[in-house]
């Protein structure tokens, strides 16, 4: 048997599993990883352009 504190969390987890309405929703990344990836890509392009300019 679960401890009284764990029973609340177990009940919440079972309720989430019982409601599949969000199963078809596509998970999205938060905005900051997308911005970080865009900044890294921009930095890579800038480095490549600078290296090409040096030649």
C-alpha positions in Angstrom: 0.0 0.0 0.0 1.3 3.5 -0.8 2.0 6.0 1.8 -0.6 8.8 2.3 1.7 11.4 0.7 2.3 9.1 -2.4 -1.4 8.4 -2.8 -2.1 11.9 -4.0 0.6 11.7 -6.7 -0.5 8.2 -7.7 -4.1 9.4 -8.1 -2.9 12.3 -10.3 -0.8 10.1 -12.5 -3.6 7.6 -12.9 -6.0 10.4 -13.9 -3.5 11.6 -16.5 -3.3 8.2 -18.0 -7.0 7.8 -18.0 -7.6 10.9 -20.2 -6.0 10.4 -23.6 -7.3 13.6 -25.2 -3.8 15.0 -25.5 -2.3 12.0 -27.2 -2.8 13.4 -30.7 -1.2 16.7 -29.8 2.3 17.1 -31.1 4.8 17.9 -28.4 6.6 21.2 -29.0 10.0 22.4 -27.8 10.0 25.5 -25.6 11.0 28.7 -27.4 14.4 29.0 -25.8 16.0 25.8 -27.3 14.8 27.0 -30.8 16.4 30.4 -30.3 19.6 28.7 -29.1 19.6 26.5 -32.1 19.0 29.5 -34.4 21.8 31.4 -32.7 24.2 28.5 -33.1 23.3 28.1 -36.8 23.8 31.9 -37.3 27.2 31.8 -35.6 28.2 28.8 -37.7 27.3 30.7 -40.9 29.1 33.7 -39.7 32.3 31.7 -39.0 32.1 30.0 -42.4 31.6 33.3 -44.1 34.5 34.9 -42.2 36.8 31.9 -43.0 35.8 32.2 -46.7 36.6 35.9 -46.6 40.1 35.3 -45.2 41.1 33.1 -48.3 
